[in-house]
Amino acid sequence: MKNKPDLSRWQHSHSFGQEVRQQGESRTLLVIVITATMMVVEIGAGIAYGSMALLADGMHMASHVAALGINVFAYKYARRHAHDARFSFGTGKVNALGGFTGALLLALFATAMAWESLERFWNPTEIQFNAAIIVAVIGLVVNGASVFILGADHDHGHDHGHNHEHDHGHSHEHDHSHECEHAHSHEHKHAHHDHNLRSAYLHVLADALTSLTAIVALLAAKYFGWIWMDPLMGIVGSVLVAKWSIGLLKQTSRVLLDHQATEEMTDTVRSKIEDDGYSHVSDLHVWTIAPDRYAVIATVVSETPETADCYRARLHTRQLAHITVEAHAL
């Protein structure tokens, strides 16, 4: 019976960085404590002072405490199960699932907020303006601090850097083997797509928005007698929250459904493989498996194909974390 060969060269971890505690987890925990404290204050004040805008803000915070709790759970679950072999490509998509769940809660709350505001149009209540305004201002300050905590490094742009890595593998299949030896890998560094953190960020941003609209409504009602501004601001806030939730649902669902990567990303992968001038990509799949991590499956055809190792060397970057290449001769 032959001894089992050493396969370590062809094996690698599928955790893709999920075993490391993410920065977003600690920041989200801090925001939960802040938000829960202000939630109790605003709900109590909204009931006591008769302000729908203030009550809506407090209710909004209540839903966000639950949503932020889901975000923290997603972080912890992904980290604790990062090396669980039951997850074919690791637990990176738990991040997107947490964001998707948070987006659903945002949409549900926007609906409830709009409904309650419409009710107040037909059944307005007496408002104790001075006390309600003070609480709303405190809520805005607290929510603004939470937005800063979660969004301090929030960047939607991307920076195209170049990471030149050399692979010194050898191929003896044809005279172009030096192409493999000196293959360059140009890494495109994009923003870290932490959908879980994005969800938490949108929740606290929505809280800050409802605090602001509550202040506007209370001031207008107090000084101009526009009582209708209170429920109107509730409706305006619910529309904006619904818009944010739809955007996040679209982003996270693409990840969960293995949507093909951007055209820029796929074109970059294709051009790296076809850089030698005689290799051609006949089938290509590039999709997200974790925040800022992609998997690639490519079928390459050529009259004189390189080895699979050579093509993988051309694609080797931090972003392209799992690469499978099939090479066929024409």
C-alpha positions as CSV (number, residue, x, y, z in Angstrom):
1,M,0.0,0.0,0.0
2,K,1.4,3.4,-1.1
3,N,2.0,6.1,1.4
4,K,-0.4,9.0,1.2
5,P,1.4,11.9,-0.7
6,D,1.9,15.3,0.9
7,L,-0.9,17.5,-0.5
8,S,-0.1,20.6,1.5
9,R,1.2,22.5,-1.5
10,W,-2.3,22.3,-3.1
11,Q,-4.3,22.9,0.0
12,H,-5.2,26.2,1.7
13,S,-7.5,27.6,4.3
14,H,-11.1,28.6,3.3
15,S,-11.5,31.0,6.2
16,F,-10.6,34.0,4.0
17,G,-9.9,36.2,7.1
18,Q,-13.2,35.6,8.8
19,E,-11.4,34.0,11.9
20,V,-10.1,37.5,12.8
21,R,-12.3,39.8,14.9
22,Q,-13.6,42.5,12.6
23,Q,-13.3,46.2,13.5
24,G,-17.0,46.6,12.8
25,E,-18.0,44.1,15.6
26,S,-16.5,46.2,18.4
27,R,-17.9,49.5,17.1
28,T,-21.3,47.9,16.6
29,L,-21.3,46.7,20.2
30,L,-20.5,50.2,21.5
31,V,-23.3,51.7,19.4
32,I,-25.8,49.1,20.7
33,V,-25.2,50.3,24.3
34,I,-25.6,54.0,23.2
35,T,-28.6,53.4,21.1
36,A,-30.4,51.3,23.7
37,T,-30.0,54.0,26.3
38,M,-31.3,56.7,24.1
39,M,-34.2,54.4,22.9
40,V,-35.6,54.2,26.4
41,V,-35.4,57.9,26.9
42,E,-37.1,58.8,23.6
43,I,-39.9,56.3,23.8
44,G,-40.7,57.4,27.3
45,A,-40.5,61.1,26.3
46,G,-42.6,60.6,23.2
47,I,-45.4,59.0,25.2
48,A,-45.2,61.5,28.0
49,Y,-45.0,64.6,25.8
50,G,-47.4,63.4,23.0
51,S,-44.9,63.8,20.1
52,M,-45.3,61.3,17.2
53,A,-42.0,62.4,15.7
54,L,-40.2,61.8,19.0
55,L,-42.0,58.5,19.6
56,A,-41.2,57.3,16.0
57,D,-37.6,58.1,16.7
58,G,-37.6,56.1,19.9
59,M,-39.4,53.2,18.1
60,H,-36.9,53.4,15.3
61,M,-34.1,53.1,17.8
62,A,-35.8,50.0,19.3
63,S,-35.9,48.3,16.0
64,H,-32.3,49.2,15.4
65,V,-31.1,47.8,18.7
66,A,-32.5,44.4,17.5
67,A,-31.0,44.9,14.1
68,L,-27.6,45.8,15.5
69,G,-27.8,42.7,17.7
70,I,-28.2,40.6,14.5
71,N,-25.2,42.3,13.0
72,V,-23.1,41.5,16.1
73,F,-24.4,37.9,16.0
74,A,-23.3,37.6,12.3
75,Y,-19.8,38.8,13.1
76,K,-19.5,36.3,16.0
77,Y,-21.0,33.4,14.0
78,A,-18.7,34.0,11.1
79,R,-15.6,34.2,13.3
80,R,-16.4,31.1,15.4
81,H,-17.2,28.9,12.3
82,A,-14.5,30.3,10.0
83,H,-12.8,26.9,9.8
84,D,-16.0,24.8,9.8
85,A,-15.6,22.4,6.8
86,R,-19.4,22.4,6.3
87,F,-19.0,25.9,4.7
88,S,-17.6,25.2,1.2
89,F,-16.1,28.7,0.9
90,G,-16.0,29.7,4.5
91,T,-18.4,32.0,6.4
92,G,-17.8,35.2,4.5
93,K,-21.4,35.3,3.2
94,V,-22.7,35.4,6.8
95,N,-21.6,39.1,6.6
96,A,-23.9,39.6,3.6
97,L,-26.7,37.7,5.3
98,G,-26.5,39.9,8.4
99,G,-26.7,42.9,6.1
100,F,-29.7,41.5,4.2
101,T,-31.5,40.8,7.5
102,G,-30.8,44.3,8.7
103,A,-32.2,45.7,5.4
104,L,-35.4,43.8,5.8
105,L,-35.9,45.2,9.3
106,L,-35.2,48.7,7.9
107,A,-38.0,48.2,5.3
108,L,-40.4,46.8,7.9
109,F,-39.8,49.7,10.2
110,A,-40.2,52.2,7.4
111,T,-43.6,50.8,6.7
112,A,-44.7,50.9,10.3
113,M,-43.4,54.4,10.7
114,A,-45.3,55.6,7.7
115,W,-48.5,53.9,8.8
116,E,-48.3,55.4,12.3
117,S,-47.6,58.9,10.9
118,L,-50.7,58.7,8.6
119,E,-52.7,57.8,11.7
120,R,-51.6,61.0,13.4
121,F,-52.7,63.1,10.5
122,W,-56.3,62.1,11.3
123,N,-55.9,61.9,15.0
124,P,-53.4,64.5,16.2
125,T,-52.4,64.6,19.8
126,E,-51.3,67.5,22.1
127,I,-47.6,68.0,22.2
128,Q,-45.4,69.4,25.0
129,F,-43.0,71.1,22.7
130,N,-40.2,72.3,25.0
131,A,-39.5,69.0,26.6
132,A,-39.9,67.1,23.4
133,I,-37.5,69.4,21.5
134,I,-34.8,69.0,24.2
135,V,-35.1,65.2,24.1
136,A,-35.0,65.3,20.2
137,V,-31.8,67.4,20.3
138,I,-30.1,65.0,22.7
139,G,-31.2,62.1,20.4
140,L,-29.6,63.8,17.4
141,V,-26.3,64.3,19.3
142,V,-26.3,60.7,20.4
143,N,-27.2,59.4,16.9
144,G,-24.6,61.6,15.3
145,A,-21.9,60.1,17.6
146,S,-23.1,56.6,16.6
147,V,-22.9,57.5,12.9
148,F,-19.3,58.8,13.4
149,I,-18.3,55.6,15.3
150,L,-19.6,53.3,12.6
151,G,-18.7,55.5,9.6
152,A,-15.3,56.9,10.6
153,D,-13.6,55.0,7.7
154,H,-16.7,54.6,5.5
155,D,-15.4,54.9,2.0
156,H,-17.4,54.0,-1.1
157,G,-14.6,54.8,-3.5
158,H,-11.8,52.6,-4.6
159,D,-8.1,52.9,-5.1
160,H,-6.3,51.1,-7.9
161,G,-2.9,50.1,-6.5
162,H,-0.4,47.7,-8.1
163,N,1.0,44.7,-6.3
164,H,3.7,43.1,-8.3
165,E,4.1,39.5,-7.3
166,H,6.4,37.0,-9.0
167,D,5.7,33.3,-9.3
168,H,8.8,31.2,-10.1
169,G,7.0,28.1,-11.3
170,H,8.2,26.4,-14.5
171,S,6.3,24.9,-17.4
172,H,8.1,22.8,-20.0
173,E,5.1,22.4,-22.3
174,H,6.3,25.1,-24.9
175,D,8.8,27.8,-25.6
176,H,6.7,30.5,-23.8
177,S,7.3,29.2,-20.3
178,H,9.1,32.4,-19.4
179,E,5.7,34.1,-19.5
180,C,4.7,32.1,-16.5
181,E,8.0,32.8,-14.6
182,H,7.6,36.5,-14.9
183,A,3.8,36.9,-14.7
184,H,2.9,40.2,-12.9
185,S,-0.2,40.5,-10.7
186,H,-1.8,44.0,-10.6
187,E,-4.1,44.1,-7.6
188,H,-7.0,46.5,-7.7
189,K,-7.7,47.6,-4.2
190,H,-11.3,48.4,-3.6
191,A,-13.2,49.5,-0.5
192,H,-13.8,46.8,2.1
193,H,-17.4,45.7,1.3
194,D,-18.5,44.9,4.8
195,H,-22.3,44.7,4.2
196,N,-22.9,43.8,7.9
197,L,-21.2,47.1,8.9
198,R,-23.0,48.9,6.1
199,S,-26.3,47.7,7.6
200,A,-25.5,48.9,11.1
201,Y,-24.3,52.2,9.6
202,L,-27.6,52.7,7.8
203,H,-29.6,51.9,10.9
204,V,-27.8,54.6,13.0
205,L,-27.9,57.0,10.0
206,A,-31.6,56.5,9.8
207,D,-31.8,57.2,13.6
208,A,-30.0,60.5,13.1
209,L,-32.4,61.4,10.3
210,T,-35.5,60.8,12.3
211,S,-34.1,62.8,15.2
212,L,-33.4,65.7,12.8
213,T,-36.9,65.5,11.3
214,A,-38.4,65.3,14.8
215,I,-36.7,68.6,15.7
216,V,-37.8,70.3,12.5
217,A,-41.4,69.1,13.0
218,L,-41.5,70.2,16.7
219,L,-40.1,73.7,15.9
220,A,-42.6,74.2,13.0
221,A,-45.5,73.1,15.2
222,K,-44.5,75.2,18.1
223,Y,-43.7,78.5,16.3
224,F,-46.0,78.3,13.3
225,G,-48.8,76.1,14.6
226,W,-48.1,73.5,11.9
227,I,-49.1,70.5,13.8
228,W,-49.3,68.5,10.6
229,M,-45.5,68.8,10.2
230,D,-45.1,66.2,13.0
231,P,-46.6,63.3,11.1
232,L,-45.4,64.6,7.8
233,M,-41.8,64.4,8.9
234,G,-42.5,60.8,10.0
235,I,-43.5,60.0,6.5
236,V,-40.5,61.8,4.9
237,G,-38.2,59.8,7.2
238,S,-39.9,56.5,6.4
239,V,-39.5,57.1,2.6
240,L,-35.8,57.8,3.0
241,V,-35.3,54.8,5.2
242,A,-37.1,52.6,2.7
243,K,-34.8,53.9,-0.1
244,W,-31.7,52.9,1.9
245,S,-33.1,49.5,2.8
246,I,-33.9,48.8,-0.9
247,G,-30.3,49.7,-1.9
248,L,-28.8,47.5,0.8
249,L,-31.2,44.6,-0.2
250,K,-29.9,44.8,-3.8
251,Q,-26.2,44.8,-2.7
252,T,-26.5,41.9,-0.3
253,S,-28.8,39.8,-2.5
254,R,-26.2,39.9,-5.3
255,V,-23.6,38.4,-2.9
256,L,-26.0,35.8,-1.5
257,L,-27.1,34.7,-5.0
258,D,-23.5,34.5,-6.4
259,H,-24.0,37.4,-8.7
260,Q,-21.2,37.8,-11.3
261,A,-18.5,40.4,-10.2
262,T,-18.4,43.8,-11.8
263,E,-17.5,44.1,-15.5
264,E,-14.3,45.8,-14.4
265,M,-13.3,42.9,-12.2
266,T,-14.1,40.2,-14.8
267,D,-12.4,42.2,-17.6
268,T,-9.3,42.4,-15.4
269,V,-9.2,38.7,-14.7
270,R,-9.7,37.9,-18.4
271,S,-7.0,40.3,-19.5
272,K,-4.5,38.8,-17.1
273,I,-5.1,35.3,-18.4
274,E,-5.0,36.4,-22.1
275,D,-2.0,38.6,-21.6
276,D,0.3,36.2,-23.4
277,G,-1.5,36.7,-26.7
278,Y,-2.2,33.0,-27.4
279,S,-4.5,32.0,-24.5
280,H,-8.2,32.6,-24.6
281,V,-10.8,32.4,-21.9
282,S,-13.8,30.4,-23.0
283,D,-15.7,30.4,-19.7
284,L,-15.3,32.7,-16.7
285,H,-17.0,33.0,-13.3
286,V,-16.0,35.6,-10.7
287,W,-18.1,36.0,-7.6
288,T,-17.9,37.3,-4.0
289,I,-17.2,34.7,-1.2
290,A,-16.4,37.1,1.6
291,P,-16.0,40.9,2.0
292,D,-13.5,42.0,-0.6
293,R,-12.7,38.4,-1.5
294,Y,-13.6,36.7,-4.8
295,A,-13.5,33.2,-6.2
296,V,-12.6,32.5,-9.8
297,I,-13.4,29.6,-12.1
298,A,-11.9,29.9,-15.6
299,T,-11.6,27.7,-18.6
300,V,-8.7,28.5,-20.9
301,V,-8.0,27.2,-24.4
302,S,-4.8,27.7,-26.4
303,E,-2.8,25.9,-29.1
304,T,0.0,25.7,-26.6
305,P,-1.6,26.1,-23.1
306,E,0.3,26.9,-20.0
307,T,-0.1,24.9,-16.9
308,A,-3.0,25.7,-14.5
309,D,-0.3,26.9,-12.0
310,C,1.0,29.4,-14.4
311,Y,-2.5,30.9,-15.1
312,R,-3.2,31.0,-11.3
313,A,0.1,32.9,-10.8
314,R,-1.1,35.6,-13.1
315,L,-4.2,36.0,-11.1
316,H,-2.6,35.8,-7.6
317,T,-3.8,38.7,-5.5
318,R,-5.3,39.2,-2.1
319,Q,-8.7,39.8,-3.6
320,L,-8.8,36.7,-5.8
321,A,-8.7,34.3,-2.9
322,H,-9.9,31.0,-4.5
323,I,-8.8,30.3,-8.1
324,T,-9.6,27.3,-10.2
325,V,-8.3,27.0,-13.8
326,E,-8.9,24.5,-16.5
327,A,-6.5,24.6,-19.4
328,H,-7.3,22.9,-22.7
329,A,-5.4,22.6,-26.0
330,L,-7.2,23.6,-29.2
